[in-house]
Amino acid sequence: HAVVEQTPDVHIVINDVVAEGDRVATRFTVLSTNPETGAPKAIEVMCFSRFADGKIAEEWQIGVPVTNPVAAPPA
């Protein structure tokens, strides 16, 4: 995937998962390092999924950059 190739130190931290019926809501943080500047970067993401027949049938996501992220955790 292009994102992983551009930022090989990417880490995903699952913050919350809530499920009810055929829906799952997940809040997670994507942490990485800007390859050009070496500065940490982070995006907070909300993902809503609807499942049918054991597979994701629909998914909606929104991500917001974190203003002052901390460094990504070590690999």
ZASE-125738 format. One record per residue: x, y, z of N, C-alpha, C in turn; residue in one letter. Coordinates in nm, 4 decimals, padded with zeros to 6 digits. Example, Ala and Ser with C-alpha at 12.3 -4.5 7.8 and 13.67 -1.06 7.14 Angstrom:
BEGIN
+----------+----------+----------+----------+----------+----------+----------+----------+----------+------+
!      n_x !      n_y !      n_z !     ca_x !     ca_y !     ca_z !      c_x !      c_y !      c_z ! code !
+----------+----------+----------+----------+----------+----------+----------+----------+----------+------+
!  01.3190 ! -00.5690 !  00.7800 !  01.2300 ! -00.4500 !  00.7800 !  01.3200 ! -00.3300 !  00.7800 !    A !
!  01.2850 ! -00.2250 !  00.7080 !  01.3670 ! -00.1060 !  00.7140 !  01.2900 !  00.0030 !  00.7870 !    S !
+----------+----------+----------+----------+----------+----------+----------+----------+----------+------+
This chain:
BEGIN
+----------+----------+----------+----------+----------+----------+----------+----------+----------+------+
!      n_x !      n_y !      n_z !     ca_x !     ca_y !     ca_z !      c_x !      c_y !      c_z ! code !
+----------+----------+----------+----------+----------+----------+----------+----------+----------+------+
!  00.0845 ! -00.1183 !  00.0000 !  00.0000 !  00.0000 !  00.0000 !  00.0887 !  00.1242 !  00.0000 !    H !
!  00.0511 !  00.2268 ! -00.0742 !  00.1333 !  00.3475 ! -00.0916 !  00.1599 !  00.4195 !  00.0398 !    A !
!  00.0619 !  00.4258 !  00.1291 !  00.0805 !  00.4963 !  00.2564 !  00.1898 !  00.4279 !  00.3383 !    V !
!  00.1889 !  00.2965 !  00.3439 !  00.2890 !  00.2229 !  00.4214 !  00.4270 !  00.2378 !  00.3579 !    V !
!  00.4344 !  00.2396 !  00.2264 !  00.5626 !  00.2581 !  00.1589 !  00.6199 !  00.3959 !  00.1871 !    E !
!  00.5358 !  00.4992 !  00.1939 !  00.5822 !  00.6352 !  00.2185 !  00.6185 !  00.6571 !  00.3648 !    Q !
!  00.5544 !  00.5870 !  00.4560 !  00.5812 !  00.6012 !  00.5992 !  00.5910 !  00.4618 !  00.6608 !    T !
!  00.7077 !  00.3978 !  00.6489 !  00.7203 !  00.2592 !  00.6941 !  00.7076 !  00.2402 !  00.8446 !    P !
!  00.7135 !  00.3478 !  00.9238 !  00.7012 !  00.3333 !  01.0686 !  00.5581 !  00.3543 !  01.1172 !    D !
!  00.4611 !  00.3433 !  01.0301 !  00.3215 !  00.3677 !  01.0659 !  00.2747 !  00.2671 !  01.1719 !    V !
!  00.2030 !  00.3196 !  01.2731 !  00.1443 !  00.2388 !  01.3800 ! -00.0015 !  00.2785 !  01.3924 !    H !
! -00.0858 !  00.1803 !  01.4166 ! -00.2276 !  00.2073 !  01.4378 ! -00.2613 !  00.1660 !  01.5803 !    I !
! -00.3198 !  00.2593 !  01.6543 ! -00.3593 !  00.2353 !  01.7924 ! -00.5120 !  00.2364 !  01.7979 !    V !
! -00.5711 !  00.1239 !  01.8361 ! -00.7162 !  00.1141 !  01.8490 ! -00.7551 !  00.1772 !  01.9824 !    I !
! -00.8403 !  00.2800 !  01.9779 ! -00.8830 !  00.3493 !  02.0987 ! -01.0169 !  00.2979 !  02.1507 !    N !
! -01.1126 !  00.2736 !  02.0627 ! -01.2454 !  00.2282 !  02.1021 ! -01.3051 !  00.1422 !  01.9916 !    D !
! -01.3807 !  00.0402 !  02.0309 ! -01.4590 ! -00.0401 !  01.9373 ! -01.5940 ! -00.0643 !  02.0036 !    V !
! -01.7011 ! -00.0303 !  01.9329 ! -01.8366 ! -00.0507 !  01.9828 ! -01.9149 ! -00.1223 !  01.8742 !    V !
! -01.9833 ! -00.2305 !  01.9123 ! -02.0610 ! -00.3068 !  01.8145 ! -02.2032 ! -00.3265 !  01.8646 !    A !
! -02.2959 ! -00.3188 !  01.7711 ! -02.4353 ! -00.3476 !  01.8015 ! -02.5025 ! -00.3930 !  01.6733 !    E !
! -02.5624 ! -00.5087 !  01.6787 ! -02.6290 ! -00.5618 !  01.5607 ! -02.5292 ! -00.5849 !  01.4483 !    G !
! -02.5584 ! -00.5283 !  01.3312 ! -02.4699 ! -00.5455 !  01.2156 ! -02.3734 ! -00.4289 !  01.1966 !    D !
! -02.3620 ! -00.3423 !  01.2992 ! -02.2766 ! -00.2225 !  01.2881 ! -02.1621 ! -00.2263 !  01.3884 !    R !
! -02.0463 ! -00.1736 !  01.3450 ! -01.9300 ! -00.1604 !  01.4324 ! -01.8725 ! -00.0200 !  01.4143 !    V !
! -01.8465 !  00.0479 !  01.5255 ! -01.7816 !  00.1790 !  01.5232 ! -01.6431 !  00.1624 !  01.5856 !    A !
! -01.5425 !  00.2136 !  01.5178 ! -01.4051 !  00.2039 !  01.5664 ! -01.3419 !  00.3422 !  01.5625 !    T !
! -01.2739 !  00.3772 !  01.6721 ! -01.1954 !  00.5009 !  01.6755 ! -01.0512 !  00.4596 !  01.6925 !    R !
! -00.9652 !  00.5058 !  01.6014 ! -00.8243 !  00.4688 !  01.6098 ! -00.7358 !  00.5857 !  01.5706 !    F !
! -00.6086 !  00.5763 !  01.6095 ! -00.5097 !  00.6790 !  01.5801 ! -00.4017 !  00.6185 !  01.4919 !    T !
! -00.3694 !  00.6877 !  01.3841 ! -00.2614 !  00.6463 !  01.2953 ! -00.1414 !  00.7350 !  01.3273 !    V !
! -00.0318 !  00.6745 !  01.3740 !  00.0895 !  00.7468 !  01.4114 !  00.2008 !  00.7131 !  01.3128 !    L !
!  00.2776 !  00.8137 !  01.2730 !  00.3912 !  00.7907 !  01.1835 !  00.4851 !  00.9095 !  01.1921 !    S !
!  00.5870 !  00.9064 !  01.1083 !  00.6841 !  01.0140 !  01.1003 !  00.6830 !  01.0699 !  00.9596 !    T !
!  00.6828 !  01.2022 !  00.9483 !  00.6906 !  01.2661 !  00.8174 !  00.8275 !  01.2344 !  00.7581 !    N !
!  00.8333 !  01.1640 !  00.6429 !  00.9629 !  01.1236 !  00.5887 !  01.0496 !  01.2406 !  00.5425 !    P !
!  00.9894 !  01.3533 !  00.5126 !  01.0661 !  01.4698 !  00.4664 !  01.1237 !  01.5504 !  00.5814 !    E !
!  01.0480 !  01.5634 !  00.6912 !  01.0918 !  01.6497 !  00.8011 !  01.1365 !  01.5724 !  00.9255 !    T !
!  01.0946 !  01.4454 !  00.9361 !  01.1248 !  01.3681 !  01.0557 !  01.0328 !  01.3992 !  01.1719 !    G !
!  00.9361 !  01.4896 !  01.1515 !  00.8419 !  01.5275 !  01.2571 !  00.7337 !  01.4204 !  01.2730 !    A !
!  00.6886 !  01.3983 !  01.3965 !  00.5805 !  01.3028 !  01.4165 !  00.4507 !  01.3556 !  01.3564 !    P !
!  00.3669 !  01.2643 !  01.3096 !  00.2348 !  01.3045 !  01.2615 !  00.1343 !  01.2006 !  01.3070 !    K !
!  00.0110 !  01.2461 !  01.3246 ! -00.0947 !  01.1573 !  01.3720 ! -00.2276 !  01.2001 !  01.3122 !    A !
! -00.3126 !  01.1017 !  01.2895 ! -00.4483 !  01.1264 !  01.2392 ! -00.5439 !  01.0465 !  01.3261 !    I !
! -00.6463 !  01.1131 !  01.3791 ! -00.7530 !  01.0457 !  01.4533 ! -00.8596 !  01.0059 !  01.3523 !    E !
! -00.9031 !  00.8801 !  01.3564 ! -00.9968 !  00.8285 !  01.2564 ! -01.1180 !  00.7670 !  01.3258 !    V !
! -01.2359 !  00.7944 !  01.2701 ! -01.3599 !  00.7276 !  01.3090 ! -01.4033 !  00.6437 !  01.1904 !    M !
! -01.4353 !  00.5183 !  01.2144 ! -01.4757 !  00.4271 !  01.1084 ! -01.6051 !  00.3580 !  01.1504 !    C !
! -01.7035 !  00.3604 !  01.0646 ! -01.8307 !  00.2932 !  01.0880 ! -01.8488 !  00.1882 !  00.9800 !    F !
! -01.8747 !  00.0649 !  01.0212 ! -01.8878 ! -00.0454 !  00.9263 ! -02.0209 ! -00.1156 !  00.9465 !    S !
! -02.0800 ! -00.1606 !  00.8348 ! -02.1998 ! -00.2450 !  00.8392 ! -02.1634 ! -00.3789 !  00.7785 !    R !
! -02.1965 ! -00.4855 !  00.8503 ! -02.1615 ! -00.6203 !  00.8064 ! -02.2837 ! -00.6930 !  00.7510 !    F !
! -02.2597 ! -00.7755 !  00.6508 ! -02.3618 ! -00.8643 !  00.5952 ! -02.2925 ! -00.9926 !  00.5522 !    A !
! -02.3475 ! -01.1051 !  00.5887 ! -02.2905 ! -01.2356 !  00.5542 ! -02.1444 ! -01.2484 !  00.5981 !    D !
! -02.1106 ! -01.1918 !  00.7150 ! -01.9763 ! -01.2043 !  00.7691 ! -01.8708 ! -01.1168 !  00.7041 !    G !
! -01.9130 ! -01.0252 !  00.6172 ! -01.8188 ! -00.9368 !  00.5476 ! -01.8640 ! -00.7920 !  00.5621 !    K !
! -01.7685 ! -00.7003 !  00.5449 ! -01.8045 ! -00.5583 !  00.5466 ! -01.8834 ! -00.5272 !  00.4196 !    I !
! -02.0069 ! -00.4827 !  00.4378 ! -02.0922 ! -00.4484 !  00.3243 ! -02.0820 ! -00.2997 !  00.2902 !    A !
! -02.0641 ! -00.2175 !  00.3932 ! -02.0477 ! -00.0723 !  00.3742 ! -01.9523 ! -00.0215 !  00.4810 !    E !
! -01.8808 !  00.0866 !  00.4471 ! -01.7902 !  00.1453 !  00.5455 ! -01.7782 !  00.2947 !  00.5199 !    E !
! -01.7764 !  00.3701 !  00.6298 ! -01.7601 !  00.5150 !  00.6230 ! -01.6489 !  00.5537 !  00.7176 !    W !
! -01.5579 !  00.6414 !  00.6738 ! -01.4457 !  00.6847 !  00.7577 ! -01.4270 !  00.8351 !  00.7464 !    Q !
! -01.3787 !  00.8922 !  00.8554 ! -01.3356 !  01.0316 !  00.8529 ! -01.2117 !  01.0411 !  00.9407 !    I !
! -01.1117 !  01.1132 !  00.8922 ! -00.9879 !  01.1306 !  00.9652 ! -00.9557 !  01.2779 !  00.9841 !    G !
! -00.9018 !  01.3108 !  01.1002 ! -00.8672 !  01.4487 !  01.1335 ! -00.7235 !  01.4523 !  01.1818 !    V !
! -00.6379 !  01.5362 !  01.1209 ! -00.4989 !  01.5465 !  01.1688 ! -00.4931 !  01.5975 !  01.3127 !    P !
! -00.4014 !  01.5437 !  01.3900 ! -00.3784 !  01.5881 !  01.5276 ! -00.2856 !  01.7082 !  01.5216 !    V !
! -00.3181 !  01.8146 !  01.5939 ! -00.2419 !  01.9392 !  01.5878 ! -00.0987 !  01.9249 !  01.6383 !    T !
! -00.0798 !  01.8669 !  01.7563 !  00.0538 !  01.8522 !  01.8152 !  00.0772 !  01.7066 !  01.8526 !    N !
!  00.1043 !  01.6203 !  01.7541 !  00.1208 !  01.4786 !  01.7841 !  00.2499 !  01.4493 !  01.8585 !    P !
!  00.2486 !  01.3422 !  01.9347 !  00.3702 !  01.2937 !  01.9991 !  00.4379 !  01.1983 !  01.9022 !    V !
!  00.5606 !  01.1625 !  01.9309 !  00.6347 !  01.0731 !  01.8424 !  00.5658 !  00.9382 !  01.8325 !    A !
!  00.5802 !  00.8762 !  01.7158 !  00.5234 !  00.7426 !  01.6961 !  00.5957 !  00.6435 !  01.7848 !    A !
!  00.5241 !  00.5421 !  01.8346 !  00.5907 !  00.4430 !  01.9199 !  00.6964 !  00.3669 !  01.8421 !    P !
!  00.7985 !  00.3179 !  01.9093 !  00.9035 !  00.2429 !  01.8382 !  00.8498 !  00.1138 !  01.7816 !    P !
!  00.9129 !  00.0670 !  01.6748 !  00.8684 ! -00.0576 !  01.6095 !  00.9017 ! -00.1777 !  01.6944 !    A !
+----------+----------+----------+----------+----------+----------+----------+----------+----------+------+
